[in-house]
Amino acid sequence: MTTLLEVQHLSKSFGGLRVTDDVSFTLSSGDRVALIGPNGAGKTTLVNQLSGDLAPSDGRIVLAGEDVTTASIPQRVRGGLVRTFQVTRLFTSLTVAENVALAVMQRRGLTKRMFSSVIDKSDVRDEWQGVLSLLGIGHLAATPVTKLAYGQQRLLDLAIGLAMKPRVLVLDEPAAGVPHDESPRILEAIGRMSPEIAILMIEHDMDLVFKFAKRVLVLANGALIFEGTPAEVKENDAVRAAYLGNYADARRAS
Ligand SMILES: Nc1ncnc2c1ncn2[C@@H]1O[C@H](COP(=O)(O)OP(=O)(O)OP(=O)(O)O)[C@@H](O)[C@H]1O
């Protein structure tokens, strides 16, 4: 397996508050890794550093052997490091196909001014059609974003991420806001993605996490306190104390 992402001693402080603290891990092609931790643990702050939305205070981020710690967001995307957001950032005045076509064009360095002339260009169309049908939402291509159910919007977020041709895809709570009985659709869509892609998923829905992940990273107070298989994570006392106690109690009560 090829190592795609190396996160080395990554730290971020806001004033005196250390929000990520000496975090190190690696992702290889084909990885399906979940990052969990209580509210305020620093998960989003960590992802923002990976994507380039936030500069680390310390540490290094290496993407396919290249140090991208200070690289811009577009440089990282071009290198194959792509993230989705906890809250959707869709163009609401456009259709599903147009949103994905824009991502294709952005990746290819085409400007929005050329949008109307290239959306139907066969190679651009092949790409957005391919991504939509892979995720099972090809029938929604002509639907305006405003007419989508929230779960469908989250599937469109995934489609936009895939249109960037990621080698490493970071999913920030892909099922946030989706009714619990619809979250299997999100998982199914993720399951259809190329096995070559390394996926890091932040998620609070533990059913989803344990179905998705082969490996789980646990963050508490900014530091990685445990890394292991879902079974190991469920059994670990420190993890239960920091986070999973509530989950286990809720499951027992239901
Ligand atoms: N720009 C900022 N300035 C100061 N403090 C911040 C900033 N961004 C985040 N924090 C603080 O960092 C801590 C971690 O926040 P973060 O959003 O990364 O946690 P999280 O694990 O993603 O939480 P959640 O699960 O609720 O999304 C919180 O205490 C938050 O208030």
The ligand as a Gaussian input file, in Angstrom:
#p B3LYP/6-31G(d) Opt

LIG

0 1
 N      -10.659000      30.284000      15.441000
 C      -10.695000      29.854000      16.702000
 N      -10.314000      30.652000      17.716000
 C      -10.339000      30.214000      18.998000
 N      -10.740000      28.989000      19.373000
 C      -11.145000      28.150000      18.410000
 C      -11.145000      28.520000      17.022000
 N      -11.587000      27.461000      16.289000
 C      -11.853000      26.488000      17.179000
 N      -11.600000      26.887000      18.441000
 C      -11.753000      26.101000      19.655000
 O      -11.047000      24.887000      19.446000
 C      -11.707000      23.816000      20.111000
 C      -11.886000      22.682000      19.115000
 O      -12.868000      23.054000      18.138000
 P      -13.215000      22.131000      16.890000
 O      -14.347000      22.778000      16.180000
 O      -11.989000      21.819000      16.139000
 O      -13.713000      20.796000      17.627000
 P      -14.502000      19.561000      17.011000
 O      -13.871000      18.346000      17.598000
 O      -14.548000      19.649000      15.542000
 O      -15.952000      19.775000      17.615000
 P      -17.397000      19.354000      17.012000
 O      -17.454000      17.863000      17.138000
 O      -18.347000      20.030000      17.967000
 O      -17.493000      19.853000      15.598000
 C      -12.987000      24.359000      20.674000
 O      -12.765000      24.622000      22.050000
 C      -13.187000      25.648000      19.911000
 O      -13.877000      26.599000      20.671000

